[in-house]
Amino acid sequence: MSGFGHCISVMNTKSEVEEPASTDQEEAASTEQDEAASTEPEFIVTTPTFPERLFARNCYPGKPRLNIYSKASVIGSLVKLLRGSPEMNCLLGSQFGALFHLSVSRCSNSAKLVHSLLSRQLVTMRLYELWFLFADKPLRFSLREFGDITGLK
């Protein structure tokens, strides 16, 4: 789909309501404004159209399998085990190095949020983007947002 919204053109029409009498100058100025206004279409944004949903509204995948028991403290355990080793230096120099600099207190488990977003996913052709519909607003999660959040390269 080319976009999330579209516009329609609406032509102005003169109202048939009688107006109070006016002077010749006011009438001439008013006529010029009416003529200019009636030739230029106004654009009105209508209800946006979105791509098809991956799952139908109120029809979510059954028996979701989420690992809600994983903890960010596992990374701290890895640091303790690998401290000073060549493997740890390799990990710190890789794209996963930023994970080892995150504060464990900032890594809350948000499996319910992730499940909620995935169940509202939109079908798109872009390989490295996920689009969701949340409160009838489209949200994008791509490699850029992933990098911004995690600090990964």
C-alpha atoms as one frame of an Amber mdcrd trajectory, in Angstrom:
protein
   0.000   0.000   0.000   1.278   3.427  -0.788   0.219   5.214   2.380  -1.899
   5.259   5.476  -4.349   7.960   4.488  -5.916   9.568   1.465  -7.562  12.854
   0.574 -10.684  13.646  -1.343 -11.446  16.825  -3.167 -14.624  18.706  -2.291
 -15.872  21.724  -4.226 -17.410  24.634  -2.313 -21.004  25.491  -3.134 -22.882
  28.723  -2.452 -25.433  28.506   0.290 -29.023  29.347  -0.472 -29.521  31.220
   2.805 -30.498  34.861   2.347 -27.944  37.354   3.592 -28.565  40.901   4.827
 -28.194  43.724   2.311 -24.656  45.069   1.867 -22.906  47.939   0.102 -21.638
  47.706  -3.492 -17.973  47.597  -2.338 -18.647  44.811   0.160 -20.584  42.888
  -2.474 -17.796  43.236  -5.076 -15.135  42.052  -2.592 -17.370  39.224  -1.452
 -18.048  38.133  -5.045 -14.300  38.019  -5.817 -13.673  35.884  -2.724 -16.576
  33.556  -3.574 -15.325  33.086  -7.145 -11.778  32.343  -5.956 -13.023  29.967
  -3.283 -15.376  28.096  -5.598 -12.615  27.279  -8.114 -10.102  25.917  -5.608
 -10.852  22.473  -4.153 -10.464  21.920  -0.432  -8.733  18.760   0.759 -10.310
  16.872   3.606  -8.468  13.997   5.251 -10.792  11.047   5.584 -10.548   8.028
   7.832  -7.145   6.451   7.155  -6.937   3.057   5.497  -4.393   0.570   6.754
  -2.918  -2.614   5.334  -4.609  -5.869   6.221  -4.005  -7.186   9.748  -1.940
 -10.331  10.218  -4.634 -11.558  12.638  -8.282 -10.530  12.382  -9.599  -8.103
  14.992 -10.414  -9.968  18.246  -8.976 -13.175  16.799  -5.561 -13.773  18.317
  -3.335 -16.824  17.977  -4.163 -19.533  20.482  -1.779 -20.851  23.112   0.996
 -18.282  22.705   4.369 -19.629  23.707   6.261 -16.875  25.423   9.277 -17.310
  27.622   8.260 -15.027  30.464  10.795 -16.561  32.829  13.948 -15.157  31.212
  15.755 -12.575  33.314  18.170  -9.815  32.415  20.304 -10.939  35.363  21.517
 -13.843  33.178  23.784 -11.328  31.436  25.326 -10.462  34.819  25.991 -14.155
  35.420  27.756 -14.377  32.061  29.927 -11.402  32.959  30.963 -13.078  36.230
  31.783 -16.352  34.481  33.648 -14.847  31.526  35.323 -11.830  33.178  38.832
 -11.300  31.769  38.567 -14.095  29.196  39.119 -13.697  25.447  35.520 -14.814
  24.920  34.247 -11.898  27.037  36.395  -9.447  25.070  34.980 -10.935  21.866
  31.406 -10.477  23.149  32.071  -6.888  24.253  33.508  -6.056  20.818  30.550
  -7.563  18.950  27.131  -6.134  18.164  25.964  -7.621  21.488  28.443  -5.603
  23.554  25.849  -2.946  24.388  23.734  -5.569  26.190  26.465  -5.928  28.801
  26.323  -2.196  29.571  22.563  -2.109  30.250  21.461  -1.730  33.836  19.519
  -4.820  34.918  16.985  -2.577  36.665  16.125  -1.002  33.286  15.407  -4.385
  31.667  11.874  -5.128  32.737   9.998  -8.080  31.328   7.435  -6.880  28.829
   6.239 -10.153  27.292   2.597  -9.060  27.564   3.335  -5.830  25.701   5.219
  -7.679  22.964   2.379 -10.210  22.607  -0.166  -7.390  22.452   1.764  -5.647
  19.671   2.370  -8.824  17.674  -1.317  -9.703  17.760  -2.063  -6.297  16.182
   0.588  -6.639  13.475  -0.135  -5.360   9.963   0.890  -7.185   6.790   3.665
  -5.283   4.987   6.148  -6.039   2.224   9.128  -4.457   3.998  11.492  -7.097
   5.337  13.075  -5.134   8.166  10.005  -3.377   9.564   7.106  -4.464  11.725
   3.957  -2.337  11.696   1.284  -2.501  14.379  -2.089  -0.884  14.830  -2.455
   0.448  18.360  -5.477   2.627  19.254  -6.107   2.939  15.493  -2.675   4.519
  15.019   0.091   2.813  13.012   3.331   2.127  14.884   6.599   1.071  13.249
   9.381  -1.002  14.750  12.385  -1.366  12.464  16.114  -1.919  12.728  16.492
   1.788  13.452  14.226   1.663  16.533  15.846  -1.591  17.622  19.267   0.063
  17.459  18.039   3.177  19.276  16.601   1.109  22.118  19.363  -1.450  22.550
  22.411   0.455  21.380  23.357  -2.540  19.235  25.353  -1.876  16.073
